[in-house]
Amino acid sequence: GILLDTTCKSRFSFGAGNKQILQISVAHGPMNLIFIPGPRPEDVLRRYHELTGKMAMPPRWALGLQQCRYSYYPEHELLAVAQNFRDRNIPCDVLYLDIHYMDGYKGFTVDKSRFPDLAATTKKLLDAGLRVVPIQDPGIKAECGYLPFDDGKKDEVFVKYPDGEDWIAGVWPGDCVFPDFTSEKGRAWWSALSARWVEETGVSGLWNDMNEPAVWGQDVPDMLEFNLESRGGSHAEAHNVYGQLMASASRRGLMLAKPGERPFVLTRAGFAGIHRYAAVWSGDNVANEEHMFLGIRLVLSMAMSGVSFSGPDVGGFVGDAGKNLFMRWVSVASFFPIFRLHSMIDSRDNEPWSYGELAEAIAGNYIRLRYKLLPMLYSAMAVSSQSGLPVLQPFFWSRPSLEFEPVFQHLFFFCQNLLIIPSASDQHAVWAGLPEGNFYHLFTGQCFTGNQNLWIASPVDTLPVLVKAGSILLTQSVGTCTEDSGAGGIVLHIFYGEGKANLTFHTDDGISLHPEAGDIEQWEI
């Protein structure tokens, strides 16, 4: 492994000009390269986590289905989506609020005409097992009388030009200023503001967006001055860590508001070590086949880069996926660590029932399968938080010396024992590669001999999911959400085969930052 230890703008060329050369360059500052020995990819990640810190264990509810749209408003629409999930017997844990819940798109505000009592709404949804996670953008509207702006000006926490003037740029609310998250003072200010707002509204997590930072119609000027932990520097050095430091400040805000609870932050931007603070989603995508497969590669790339907890917008943010693509996308994404359906304004909804009864039935089956496998996923997240071993492992890890076909880059292992074989929505069979050993089809029971390439049937209602012979799987009964008292009852499934099978099981109360010893159960087979 190679870690380029710099926050400055960097460039990697993997054989673009010369196929025999990997070129790494840095625009500013020192070029510190850290070489991390293996020999296995798992060893590289373990040592990488020794440098950057370990992943924070997420709350159990964050592993359930997350439903988002730009935007659910007014209040009755959000409540209707919640009721639909419960009426249709489709489990769900999280509903998101995009920018339309705000008053004039201003952070830390609520549009009272759309959400007259947001705290009462979040309490009602929480009682039904649904958490509310609202969007947070870093831009603070430059408007006198708007409390965050007035307080920020007084505390001098905003990014400035070299002449001392605040940098102002257009985002959703209009002209905005931006907190300097590279200063402890700026982060503490944001954390306190976030904590107060979380306490007032009763939301359960925070969704950090536009935090590269992104603004309308311009690049962020490199001349802007940042604190950079009191040593000073420019935007050229601060850009790559801006979103990460916003996520860390948001996380601290949640911890101030909910002491002792595991915080959940979802971020669009990050840097080496972001896994300590937040989950990462891959940003706005398009509802087409190419972006479904791109999302798979992105999640696997993140996993290989130390970020176990990630996922794309399932179903596509922009446009209409169509029935078959939506069903296929949900089936693949049900095995991603972050499982979030999302769509944008003026696009088709991406709720499980949005494409008719057949799509609802198939999507619902994979969502319920996800909840059935939660004991395995939760245990894998615990292992990842301790060792850095990702929940998803690329297919080539099991055959590191093989020059395999490019199509195999989308194959991956879920929780080590399940081989997921993604297929295009119009494919009725998929070309797949199998490692050594025997494999069973999870849904049909068909046995396959390993160490070969072959065609496997992939009708739109049946994603090829293979289980290693000799594996042990854990399942539970399915409820309405991860904390449903009706869920539970762990069942072990043993798949006959030769060789050793390893299984780690971990459970706790699912929410405490530091669970009591008596609340933790962990064992290995």
One Martini backbone bead per residue (centre of mass of N, CA, C, O) as a GRO file, in nm:
protein
  525
    1GLY     BB    1   0.100   0.033   0.016
    2ILE     BB    2   0.009   0.387  -0.054
    3LEU     BB    3   0.068   0.693   0.126
    4LEU     BB    4  -0.030   1.023   0.074
    5ASP     BB    5   0.098   1.272   0.300
    6THR     BB    6  -0.133   1.502   0.191
    7THR     BB    7  -0.356   1.793   0.136
    8CYS     BB    8  -0.273   1.848  -0.135
    9LYS     BB    9  -0.280   1.865  -0.453
   10SER     BB   10  -0.324   1.566  -0.648
   11ARG     BB   11  -0.162   1.316  -0.873
   12PHE     BB   12  -0.272   1.025  -1.061
   13SER     BB   13  -0.095   0.787  -1.281
   14PHE     BB   14  -0.215   0.483  -1.440
   15GLY     BB   15  -0.069   0.468  -1.737
   16ALA     BB   16  -0.154   0.709  -1.932
   17GLY     BB   17   0.144   0.762  -2.069
   18ASN     BB   18   0.282   0.502  -1.914
   19LYS     BB   19   0.246   0.161  -1.857
   20GLN     BB   20   0.521   0.154  -1.657
   21ILE     BB   21   0.392   0.404  -1.495
   22LEU     BB   22   0.362   0.549  -1.170
   23GLN     BB   23   0.224   0.871  -1.107
   24ILE     BB   24   0.318   1.117  -0.853
   25SER     BB   25   0.175   1.439  -0.761
   26VAL     BB   26   0.242   1.774  -0.620
   27ALA     BB   27   0.162   2.109  -0.608
   28HIS     BB   28   0.215   2.131  -0.292
   29GLY     BB   29   0.449   2.078  -0.093
   30PRO     BB   30   0.513   1.796   0.045
   31MET     BB   31   0.626   1.447  -0.038
   32ASN     BB   32   0.469   1.199   0.143
   33LEU     BB   33   0.566   0.859   0.155
   34ILE     BB   34   0.388   0.562   0.254
   35PHE     BB   35   0.488   0.235   0.307
   36ILE     BB   36   0.279  -0.063   0.309
   37PRO     BB   37   0.293  -0.369   0.412
   38GLY     BB   38   0.218  -0.691   0.393
   39PRO     BB   39   0.114  -0.918   0.180
   40ARG     BB   40  -0.172  -0.862   0.238
   41PRO     BB   41  -0.438  -0.657   0.219
   42GLU     BB   42  -0.512  -0.686   0.521
   43ASP     BB   43  -0.237  -0.583   0.626
   44VAL     BB   44  -0.249  -0.302   0.509
   45LEU     BB   45  -0.509  -0.209   0.657
   46ARG     BB   46  -0.416  -0.254   0.944
   47ARG     BB   47  -0.175  -0.050   0.924
   48TYR     BB   48  -0.338   0.193   0.836
   49HIS     BB   49  -0.511   0.203   1.103
   50GLU     BB   50  -0.261   0.259   1.283
   51LEU     BB   51  -0.234   0.552   1.158
   52THR     BB   52  -0.558   0.664   1.143
   53GLY     BB   53  -0.742   0.477   1.280
   54LYS     BB   54  -1.043   0.366   1.385
   55MET     BB   55  -1.345   0.270   1.339
   56ALA     BB   56  -1.654   0.368   1.407
   57MET     BB   57  -1.914   0.242   1.564
   58PRO     BB   58  -2.219   0.205   1.466
   59PRO     BB   59  -2.531   0.219   1.473
   60ARG     BB   60  -2.762  -0.013   1.404
   61TRP     BB   61  -2.969   0.168   1.242
   62ALA     BB   62  -2.756   0.242   1.006
   63LEU     BB   63  -2.797  -0.064   0.869
   64GLY     BB   64  -3.045   0.008   0.757
   65LEU     BB   65  -3.279   0.142   0.587
   66GLN     BB   66  -3.248   0.432   0.369
   67GLN     BB   67  -3.459   0.719   0.308
   68CYS     BB   68  -3.454   0.941   0.018
   69ARG     BB   69  -3.526   1.294  -0.075
   70TYR     BB   70  -3.552   1.567  -0.317
   71SER     BB   71  -3.812   1.621  -0.116
   72TYR     BB   72  -3.957   1.593   0.209
   73TYR     BB   73  -4.256   1.777   0.158
   74PRO     BB   74  -4.428   1.814   0.385
   75GLU     BB   75  -4.499   1.649   0.664
   76HIS     BB   76  -4.713   1.450   0.535
   77GLU     BB   77  -4.511   1.315   0.342
   78LEU     BB   78  -4.323   1.189   0.547
   79LEU     BB   79  -4.547   1.027   0.696
   80ALA     BB   80  -4.640   0.864   0.447
   81VAL     BB   81  -4.382   0.707   0.402
   82ALA     BB   82  -4.377   0.572   0.676
   83GLN     BB   83  -4.656   0.429   0.649
   84ASN     BB   84  -4.587   0.261   0.399
   85PHE     BB   85  -4.376   0.081   0.524
   86ARG     BB   86  -4.562  -0.041   0.740
   87ASP     BB   87  -4.803  -0.137   0.557
   88ARG     BB   88  -4.590  -0.311   0.358
   89ASN     BB   89  -4.370  -0.463   0.523
   90ILE     BB   90  -4.108  -0.263   0.518
   91PRO     BB   91  -3.816  -0.215   0.626
   92CYS     BB   92  -3.709   0.077   0.832
   93ASP     BB   93  -3.489   0.350   0.983
   94VAL     BB   94  -3.453   0.599   0.764
   95LEU     BB   95  -3.513   0.953   0.729
   96TYR     BB   96  -3.482   1.227   0.510
   97LEU     BB   97  -3.375   1.577   0.499
   98ASP     BB   98  -3.382   1.820   0.289
   99ILE     BB   99  -3.370   2.165   0.217
  100HIS     BB  100  -3.699   2.208   0.246
  101TYR     BB  101  -3.705   2.234   0.571
  102MET     BB  102  -3.604   2.508   0.547
  103ASP     BB  103  -3.546   2.853   0.594
  104GLY     BB  104  -3.425   2.949   0.308
  105TYR     BB  105  -3.182   2.732   0.332
  106LYS     BB  106  -3.106   2.762   0.631
  107GLY     BB  107  -2.918   2.678   0.870
  108PHE     BB  108  -3.076   2.599   1.166
  109THR     BB  109  -3.366   2.569   1.032
  110VAL     BB  110  -3.736   2.604   1.003
  111ASP     BB  111  -4.020   2.551   0.816
  112LYS     BB  112  -4.327   2.616   0.960
  113SER     BB  113  -4.519   2.555   0.713
  114ARG     BB  114  -4.404   2.250   0.686
  115PHE     BB  115  -4.284   2.235   1.004
  116PRO     BB  116  -4.430   2.322   1.286
  117ASP     BB  117  -4.314   2.044   1.458
  118LEU     BB  118  -4.032   1.874   1.443
  119ALA     BB  119  -4.008   1.737   1.719
  120ALA     BB  120  -4.279   1.585   1.702
  121THR     BB  121  -4.215   1.429   1.443
  122THR     BB  122  -3.960   1.276   1.540
  123LYS     BB  123  -4.106   1.138   1.775
  124LYS     BB  124  -4.315   0.981   1.611
  125LEU     BB  125  -4.106   0.823   1.441
  126LEU     BB  126  -3.945   0.696   1.672
  127ASP     BB  127  -4.187   0.531   1.782
  128ALA     BB  128  -4.175   0.374   1.482
  129GLY     BB  129  -3.852   0.329   1.417
  130LEU     BB  130  -3.770   0.630   1.303
  131ARG     BB  131  -3.518   0.815   1.172
  132VAL     BB  132  -3.387   1.151   1.155
  133VAL     BB  133  -3.196   1.301   0.874
  134PRO     BB  134  -3.040   1.596   0.812
  135ILE     BB  135  -2.921   1.845   0.634
  136GLN     BB  136  -2.578   1.988   0.595
  137ASP     BB  137  -2.435   2.298   0.533
  138PRO     BB  138  -2.167   2.527   0.551
  139GLY     BB  139  -2.331   2.757   0.456
  140ILE     BB  140  -2.370   3.097   0.574
  141LYS     BB  141  -2.576   3.337   0.576
  142ALA     BB  142  -2.530   3.680   0.488
  143GLU     BB  143  -2.726   3.782   0.767
  144CYS     BB  144  -2.851   4.002   0.951
  145GLY     BB  145  -3.013   3.832   1.231
  146TYR     BB  146  -2.866   3.568   1.184
  147LEU     BB  147  -2.737   3.392   1.426
  148PRO     BB  148  -2.495   3.235   1.298
  149PHE     BB  149  -2.373   3.489   1.172
  150ASP     BB  150  -2.341   3.671   1.419
  151ASP     BB  151  -2.170   3.471   1.588
  152GLY     BB  152  -1.943   3.423   1.380
  153LYS     BB  153  -1.847   3.715   1.363
  154LYS     BB  154  -1.782   3.749   1.662
  155ASP     BB  155  -1.583   3.480   1.660
  156GLU     BB  156  -1.417   3.449   1.402
  157VAL     BB  157  -1.487   3.169   1.189
  158PHE     BB  158  -1.435   3.276   0.906
  159VAL     BB  159  -1.335   3.279   0.600
  160LYS     BB  160  -1.051   3.455   0.448
  161TYR     BB  161  -0.890   3.694   0.318
  162PRO     BB  162  -0.585   3.851   0.335
  163ASP     BB  163  -0.751   4.136   0.412
  164GLY     BB  164  -0.999   4.017   0.618
  165GLU     BB  165  -1.221   3.931   0.439
  166ASP     BB  166  -1.490   3.773   0.376
  167TRP     BB  167  -1.586   3.493   0.222
  168ILE     BB  168  -1.812   3.507  -0.062
  169ALA     BB  169  -2.072   3.269  -0.162
  170GLY     BB  170  -2.283   3.081  -0.359
  171VAL     BB  171  -2.574   2.917  -0.243
  172TRP     BB  172  -2.879   2.827  -0.150
  173PRO     BB  173  -2.932   3.107   0.028
  174GLY     BB  174  -2.686   3.251  -0.111
  175ASP     BB  175  -2.496   3.446   0.044
  176CYS     BB  176  -2.189   3.312   0.189
  177VAL     BB  177  -2.031   3.179   0.462
  178PHE     BB  178  -1.733   3.003   0.610
  179PRO     BB  179  -1.615   2.786   0.807
  180ASP     BB  180  -1.317   2.714   0.993
  181PHE     BB  181  -1.230   2.378   1.035
  182THR     BB  182  -0.905   2.420   1.094
  183SER     BB  183  -1.023   2.522   1.362
  184GLU     BB  184  -1.109   2.479   1.684
  185LYS     BB  185  -1.307   2.714   1.704
  186GLY     BB  186  -1.482   2.640   1.457
  187ARG     BB  187  -1.565   2.355   1.553
  188ALA     BB  188  -1.690   2.434   1.825
  189TRP     BB  189  -1.907   2.617   1.707
  190TRP     BB  190  -2.048   2.398   1.537
  191SER     BB  191  -2.104   2.195   1.763
  192ALA     BB  192  -2.285   2.378   1.936
  193LEU     BB  193  -2.495   2.435   1.718
  194SER     BB  194  -2.571   2.140   1.664
  195ALA     BB  195  -2.654   2.055   1.948
  196ARG     BB  196  -2.886   2.255   1.984
  197TRP     BB  197  -3.049   2.159   1.733
  198VAL     BB  198  -3.083   1.860   1.811
  199GLU     BB  199  -3.237   1.917   2.074
  200GLU     BB  200  -3.477   2.075   1.939
  201THR     BB  201  -3.557   1.838   1.706
  202GLY     BB  202  -3.464   1.518   1.746
  203VAL     BB  203  -3.249   1.423   1.581
  204SER     BB  204  -3.014   1.142   1.494
  205GLY     BB  205  -2.855   1.293   1.259
  206LEU     BB  206  -2.600   1.388   1.004
  207TRP     BB  207  -2.587   1.557   0.676
  208ASN     BB  208  -2.304   1.616   0.480
  209ASP     BB  209  -2.293   1.875   0.241
  210MET     BB  210  -2.103   2.066   0.030
  211ASN     BB  211  -1.794   1.984   0.179
  212GLU     BB  212  -1.530   2.062   0.003
  213PRO     BB  213  -1.628   2.307  -0.107
  214ALA     BB  214  -1.939   2.406  -0.260
  215VAL     BB  215  -2.010   2.633  -0.533
  216TRP     BB  216  -2.121   2.879  -0.735
  217GLY     BB  217  -1.943   2.948  -1.036
  218GLN     BB  218  -1.674   2.849  -0.870
  219ASP     BB  219  -1.373   2.845  -0.745
  220VAL     BB  220  -1.183   2.812  -0.483
  221PRO     BB  221  -0.965   3.019  -0.361
  222ASP     BB  222  -0.628   2.976  -0.281
  223MET     BB  223  -0.589   3.248  -0.102
  224LEU     BB  224  -0.724   3.154   0.122
  225GLU     BB  225  -0.746   3.162   0.476
  226PHE     BB  226  -0.615   2.930   0.719
  227ASN     BB  227  -0.539   2.794   1.024
  228LEU     BB  228  -0.416   2.508   1.057
  229GLU     BB  229  -0.361   2.472   1.362
  230SER     BB  230  -0.209   2.779   1.384
  231ARG     BB  231  -0.003   2.791   1.117
  232GLY     BB  232  -0.118   2.832   0.855
  233GLY     BB  233  -0.291   2.883   0.532
  234SER     BB  234  -0.431   2.758   0.245
  235HIS     BB  235  -0.661   2.617   0.035
  236ALA     BB  236  -0.458   2.421  -0.101
  237GLU     BB  237  -0.439   2.266   0.191
  238ALA     BB  238  -0.755   2.257   0.297
  239HIS     BB  239  -0.957   2.122   0.099
  240ASN     BB  240  -0.919   1.802   0.164
  241VAL     BB  241  -1.020   1.859   0.490
  242TYR     BB  242  -1.285   2.010   0.523
  243GLY     BB  243  -1.503   1.783   0.534
  244GLN     BB  244  -1.376   1.622   0.765
  245LEU     BB  245  -1.393   1.853   0.983
  246MET     BB  246  -1.696   1.881   0.970
  247ALA     BB  247  -1.761   1.591   1.059
  248SER     BB  248  -1.623   1.610   1.335
  249ALA     BB  249  -1.806   1.845   1.439
  250SER     BB  250  -2.075   1.699   1.407
  251ARG     BB  251  -2.011   1.465   1.590
  252ARG     BB  252  -1.967   1.633   1.845
  253GLY     BB  253  -2.252   1.750   1.853
  254LEU     BB  254  -2.397   1.480   1.901
  255MET     BB  255  -2.241   1.412   2.166
  256LEU     BB  256  -2.349   1.658   2.323
  257ALA     BB  257  -2.660   1.588   2.284
  258LYS     BB  258  -2.575   1.252   2.307
  259PRO     BB  259  -2.460   1.115   2.555
  260GLY     BB  260  -2.332   0.786   2.487
  261GLU     BB  261  -2.392   0.799   2.186
  262ARG     BB  262  -2.385   0.703   1.869
  263PRO     BB  263  -2.292   0.863   1.601
  264PHE     BB  264  -2.439   0.997   1.284
  265VAL     BB  265  -2.250   1.051   0.984
  266LEU     BB  266  -2.292   1.193   0.657
  267THR     BB  267  -2.062   1.215   0.379
  268ARG     BB  268  -1.903   1.350   0.082
  269ALA     BB  269  -1.641   1.433   0.234
  270GLY     BB  270  -1.281   1.345   0.259
  271PHE     BB  271  -1.017   1.160   0.427
  272ALA     BB  272  -0.780   1.033   0.581
  273GLY     BB  273  -0.986   0.904   0.847
  274ILE     BB  274  -1.303   0.932   0.811
  275HIS     BB  275  -1.391   0.665   0.968
  276ARG     BB  276  -1.396   0.813   1.256
  277TYR     BB  277  -1.671   1.005   1.177
  278ALA     BB  278  -1.792   0.868   0.899
  279ALA     BB  279  -1.994   0.821   0.649
  280VAL     BB  280  -1.997   0.743   0.287
  281TRP     BB  281  -2.106   0.900  -0.001
  282SER     BB  282  -2.080   0.929  -0.369
  283GLY     BB  283  -2.299   1.104  -0.463
  284ASP     BB  284  -2.420   1.216  -0.745
  285ASN     BB  285  -2.623   1.029  -0.963
  286VAL     BB  286  -2.732   0.806  -1.223
  287ALA     BB  287  -3.011   0.635  -1.379
  288ASN     BB  288  -2.792   0.388  -1.468
  289GLU     BB  289  -2.598   0.123  -1.542
  290GLU     BB  290  -2.320   0.254  -1.514
  291HIS     BB  291  -2.374   0.366  -1.217
  292MET     BB  292  -2.413   0.101  -1.078
  293PHE     BB  293  -2.122  -0.006  -1.136
  294LEU     BB  294  -1.970   0.235  -1.024
  295GLY     BB  295  -2.072   0.202  -0.732
  296ILE     BB  296  -1.931  -0.063  -0.681
  297ARG     BB  297  -1.640   0.039  -0.724
  298LEU     BB  298  -1.648   0.258  -0.507
  299VAL     BB  299  -1.702   0.079  -0.259
  300LEU     BB  300  -1.447  -0.097  -0.301
  301SER     BB  301  -1.243   0.134  -0.292
  302MET     BB  302  -1.312   0.225  -0.008
  303ALA     BB  303  -1.250  -0.041   0.133
  304MET     BB  304  -0.941  -0.037   0.031
  305SER     BB  305  -0.922   0.267   0.189
  306GLY     BB  306  -1.069   0.216   0.492
  307VAL     BB  307  -1.390   0.237   0.402
  308SER     BB  308  -1.658   0.054   0.504
  309PHE     BB  309  -1.878   0.302   0.530
  310SER     BB  310  -2.060   0.274   0.232
  311GLY     BB  311  -2.245   0.441  -0.050
  312PRO     BB  312  -2.490   0.485  -0.279
  313ASP     BB  313  -2.741   0.593  -0.478
  314VAL     BB  314  -3.022   0.417  -0.495
  315GLY     BB  315  -3.152   0.432  -0.834
  316GLY     BB  316  -3.072   0.715  -0.861
  317PHE     BB  317  -3.082   1.061  -0.858
  318VAL     BB  318  -3.089   1.097  -1.174
  319GLY     BB  319  -3.377   1.002  -1.287
  320ASP     BB  320  -3.496   0.695  -1.455
  321ALA     BB  321  -3.449   0.358  -1.411
  322GLY     BB  322  -3.657   0.163  -1.399
  323LYS     BB  323  -3.764  -0.139  -1.307
  324ASN     BB  324  -3.518  -0.335  -1.353
  325LEU     BB  325  -3.291  -0.157  -1.240
  326PHE     BB  326  -3.407  -0.113  -0.962
  327MET     BB  327  -3.412  -0.407  -0.872
  328ARG     BB  328  -3.110  -0.465  -0.912
  329TRP     BB  329  -2.996  -0.241  -0.733
  330VAL     BB  330  -3.123  -0.334  -0.467
  331SER     BB  331  -2.999  -0.618  -0.460
  332VAL     BB  332  -2.703  -0.523  -0.442
  333ALA     BB  333  -2.731  -0.296  -0.208
  334SER     BB  334  -2.815  -0.494   0.026
  335PHE     BB  335  -2.476  -0.540   0.056
  336PHE     BB  336  -2.427  -0.268   0.161
  337PRO     BB  337  -2.348  -0.079   0.425
  338ILE     BB  338  -2.491   0.146   0.271
  339PHE     BB  339  -2.864   0.176   0.249
  340ARG     BB  340  -2.962   0.419   0.003
  341LEU     BB  341  -3.238   0.575  -0.108
  342HIS     BB  342  -3.246   0.806  -0.400
  343SER     BB  343  -3.384   1.130  -0.512
  344MET     BB  344  -3.482   1.387  -0.718
  345ILE     BB  345  -3.613   1.645  -0.825
  346ASP     BB  346  -3.816   1.560  -1.098
  347SER     BB  347  -3.805   1.268  -1.018
  348ARG     BB  348  -3.842   0.963  -0.952
  349ASP     BB  349  -3.921   0.773  -0.720
  350ASN     BB  350  -3.730   0.546  -0.466
  351GLU     BB  351  -3.931   0.368  -0.363
  352PRO     BB  352  -4.014   0.035  -0.347
  353TRP     BB  353  -4.318   0.119  -0.490
  354SER     BB  354  -4.259   0.301  -0.759
  355TYR     BB  355  -4.263   0.029  -0.983
  356GLY     BB  356  -4.462  -0.154  -0.859
  357GLU     BB  357  -4.544  -0.471  -0.755
  358LEU     BB  358  -4.299  -0.633  -0.850
  359ALA     BB  359  -4.078  -0.443  -0.745
  360GLU     BB  360  -4.173  -0.448  -0.452
  361ALA     BB  361  -4.137  -0.750  -0.401
  362ILE     BB  362  -3.833  -0.768  -0.469
  363ALA     BB  363  -3.724  -0.540  -0.295
  364GLY     BB  364  -3.846  -0.645  -0.029
  365ASN     BB  365  -3.685  -0.911  -0.020
  366TYR     BB  366  -3.399  -0.774   0.001
  367ILE     BB  367  -3.452  -0.609   0.249
  368ARG     BB  368  -3.518  -0.851   0.432
  369LEU     BB  369  -3.248  -0.990   0.392
  370ARG     BB  370  -3.080  -0.776   0.521
  371TYR     BB  371  -3.215  -0.811   0.805
  372LYS     BB  372  -3.147  -1.113   0.833
  373LEU     BB  373  -2.816  -1.040   0.809
  374LEU     BB  374  -2.738  -0.845   1.052
  375PRO     BB  375  -2.553  -1.017   1.234
  376MET     BB  376  -2.323  -1.020   1.024
  377LEU     BB  377  -2.289  -0.716   0.972
  378TYR     BB  378  -2.240  -0.626   1.264
  379SER     BB  379  -1.993  -0.808   1.309
  380ALA     BB  380  -1.823  -0.691   1.073
  381MET     BB  381  -1.811  -0.405   1.189
  382ALA     BB  382  -1.662  -0.481   1.446
  383VAL     BB  383  -1.412  -0.595   1.306
  384SER     BB  384  -1.343  -0.335   1.149
  385SER     BB  385  -1.304  -0.155   1.410
  386GLN     BB  386  -1.050  -0.343   1.503
  387SER     BB  387  -0.884  -0.420   1.202
  388GLY     BB  388  -0.999  -0.305   0.900
  389LEU     BB  389  -1.174  -0.512   0.787
  390PRO     BB  390  -1.378  -0.533   0.539
  391VAL     BB  391  -1.700  -0.608   0.453
  392LEU     BB  392  -1.593  -0.565   0.167
  393GLN     BB  393  -1.447  -0.792  -0.081
  394PRO     BB  394  -1.272  -0.835  -0.335
  395PHE     BB  395  -1.231  -1.088  -0.550
  396PHE     BB  396  -0.908  -1.073  -0.585
  397TRP     BB  397  -0.825  -1.153  -0.295
  398SER     BB  398  -0.867  -1.471  -0.361
  399ARG     BB  399  -0.686  -1.396  -0.652
  400PRO     BB  400  -0.399  -1.222  -0.668
  401SER     BB  401  -0.248  -1.374  -0.934
  402LEU     BB  402  -0.488  -1.305  -1.119
  403GLU     BB  403  -0.578  -1.238  -1.456
  404PHE     BB  404  -0.870  -1.098  -1.483
  405GLU     BB  405  -1.157  -1.009  -1.590
  406PRO     BB  406  -1.305  -0.701  -1.584
  407VAL     BB  407  -1.594  -0.800  -1.494
  408PHE     BB  408  -1.482  -0.901  -1.201
  409GLN     BB  409  -1.470  -0.619  -1.044
  410HIS     BB  410  -1.783  -0.660  -0.925
  411LEU     BB  411  -1.700  -0.869  -0.743
  412PHE     BB  412  -1.802  -0.978  -0.403
  413PHE     BB  413  -1.758  -0.994  -0.057
  414PHE     BB  414  -1.983  -1.072   0.211
  415CYS     BB  415  -1.869  -1.143   0.505
  416GLN     BB  416  -1.666  -1.354   0.332
  417ASN     BB  417  -1.908  -1.589   0.245
  418LEU     BB  418  -2.041  -1.398   0.023
  419LEU     BB  419  -2.095  -1.411  -0.324
  420ILE     BB  420  -2.129  -1.135  -0.533
  421ILE     BB  421  -2.310  -1.118  -0.862
  422PRO     BB  422  -2.339  -0.885  -1.067
  423SER     BB  423  -2.610  -0.770  -1.284
  424ALA     BB  424  -2.764  -0.678  -1.537
  425SER     BB  425  -3.097  -0.599  -1.606
  426ASP     BB  426  -3.074  -0.763  -1.908
  427GLN     BB  427  -2.967  -1.016  -1.766
  428HIS     BB  428  -2.991  -1.391  -1.751
  429ALA     BB  429  -2.671  -1.399  -1.748
  430VAL     BB  430  -2.345  -1.447  -1.585
  431TRP     BB  431  -2.007  -1.384  -1.584
  432ALA     BB  432  -1.799  -1.589  -1.371
  433GLY     BB  433  -1.580  -1.613  -1.090
  434LEU     BB  434  -1.415  -1.877  -0.906
  435PRO     BB  435  -1.283  -1.990  -0.652
  436GLU     BB  436  -1.179  -2.206  -0.456
  437GLY     BB  437  -1.404  -2.448  -0.429
  438ASN     BB  438  -1.726  -2.460  -0.306
  439PHE     BB  439  -2.068  -2.364  -0.412
  440TYR     BB  440  -2.375  -2.210  -0.307
  441HIS     BB  441  -2.686  -2.128  -0.381
  442LEU     BB  442  -2.884  -1.944  -0.178
  443PHE     BB  443  -3.172  -1.998  -0.341
  444THR     BB  444  -3.131  -2.303  -0.493
  445GLY     BB  445  -2.865  -2.495  -0.403
  446GLN     BB  446  -2.664  -2.493  -0.608
  447CYS     BB  447  -2.366  -2.649  -0.717
  448PHE     BB  448  -2.023  -2.525  -0.735
  449THR     BB  449  -1.723  -2.533  -0.890
  450GLY     BB  450  -1.425  -2.412  -0.850
  451ASN     BB  451  -1.183  -2.264  -1.037
  452GLN     BB  452  -1.382  -2.095  -1.242
  453ASN     BB  453  -1.551  -2.011  -1.539
  454LEU     BB  454  -1.903  -1.897  -1.563
  455TRP     BB  455  -2.240  -1.938  -1.611
  456ILE     BB  456  -2.509  -1.753  -1.445
  457ALA     BB  457  -2.808  -1.721  -1.347
  458SER     BB  458  -3.001  -1.379  -1.379
  459PRO     BB  459  -3.270  -1.306  -1.296
  460VAL     BB  460  -3.430  -1.024  -1.182
  461ASP     BB  461  -3.518  -1.191  -0.902
  462THR     BB  462  -3.203  -1.331  -0.910
  463LEU     BB  463  -2.931  -1.289  -0.746
  464PRO     BB  464  -2.615  -1.395  -0.743
  465VAL     BB  465  -2.560  -1.597  -0.445
  466LEU     BB  466  -2.275  -1.727  -0.286
  467VAL     BB  467  -2.166  -2.007  -0.086
  468LYS     BB  468  -1.937  -2.132   0.098
  469ALA     BB  469  -1.816  -2.414   0.157
  470GLY     BB  470  -1.817  -2.441   0.515
  471SER     BB  471  -2.011  -2.233   0.606
  472ILE     BB  472  -2.140  -1.977   0.834
  473LEU     BB  473  -2.459  -1.850   0.902
  474LEU     BB  474  -2.645  -1.558   1.002
  475THR     BB  475  -2.976  -1.519   1.138
  476GLN     BB  476  -3.295  -1.344   1.151
  477SER     BB  477  -3.564  -1.206   1.229
  478VAL     BB  478  -3.811  -0.983   1.097
  479GLY     BB  479  -3.884  -0.648   1.118
  480THR     BB  480  -3.936  -0.300   1.095
  481CYS     BB  481  -3.655  -0.286   1.248
  482THR     BB  482  -3.363  -0.309   1.428
  483GLU     BB  483  -3.539  -0.248   1.716
  484ASP     BB  484  -3.727  -0.475   1.699
  485SER     BB  485  -3.855  -0.700   1.926
  486GLY     BB  486  -3.937  -0.919   1.697
  487ALA     BB  487  -3.657  -0.948   1.656
  488GLY     BB  488  -3.440  -1.234   1.615
  489GLY     BB  489  -3.335  -1.536   1.658
  490ILE     BB  490  -3.074  -1.701   1.612
  491VAL     BB  491  -2.940  -1.857   1.310
  492LEU     BB  492  -2.769  -2.142   1.197
  493HIS     BB  493  -2.589  -2.196   0.885
  494ILE     BB  494  -2.473  -2.500   0.739
  495PHE     BB  495  -2.224  -2.561   0.489
  496TYR     BB  496  -2.118  -2.812   0.334
  497GLY     BB  497  -1.761  -2.886   0.379
  498GLU     BB  498  -1.440  -2.827   0.338
  499GLY     BB  499  -1.268  -2.714   0.590
  500LYS     BB  500  -1.251  -2.408   0.741
  501ALA     BB  501  -1.471  -2.224   0.965
  502ASN     BB  502  -1.535  -1.875   1.019
  503LEU     BB  503  -1.696  -1.709   1.308
  504THR     BB  504  -1.822  -1.389   1.399
  505PHE     BB  505  -1.987  -1.274   1.698
  506HIS     BB  506  -2.169  -0.957   1.750
  507THR     BB  507  -2.318  -0.794   2.039
  508ASP     BB  508  -2.535  -0.525   2.151
  509ASP     BB  509  -2.727  -0.239   2.209
  510GLY     BB  510  -2.655  -0.043   1.937
  511ILE     BB  511  -2.582   0.270   2.090
  512SER     BB  512  -2.345   0.266   2.267
  513LEU     BB  513  -2.033   0.389   2.292
  514HIS     BB  514  -1.998   0.223   2.586
  515PRO     BB  515  -2.061  -0.069   2.652
  516GLU     BB  516  -2.142  -0.286   2.864
  517ALA     BB  517  -2.018  -0.587   2.935
  518GLY     BB  518  -2.310  -0.721   2.971
  519ASP     BB  519  -2.398  -0.620   2.659
  520ILE     BB  520  -2.176  -0.816   2.551
  521GLU     BB  521  -2.148  -1.039   2.265
  522GLN     BB  522  -1.874  -1.276   2.196
  523TRP     BB  523  -1.795  -1.508   1.925
  524GLU     BB  524  -1.630  -1.811   1.802
  525ILE     BB  525  -1.605  -2.068   1.520
   0.00000   0.00000   0.00000
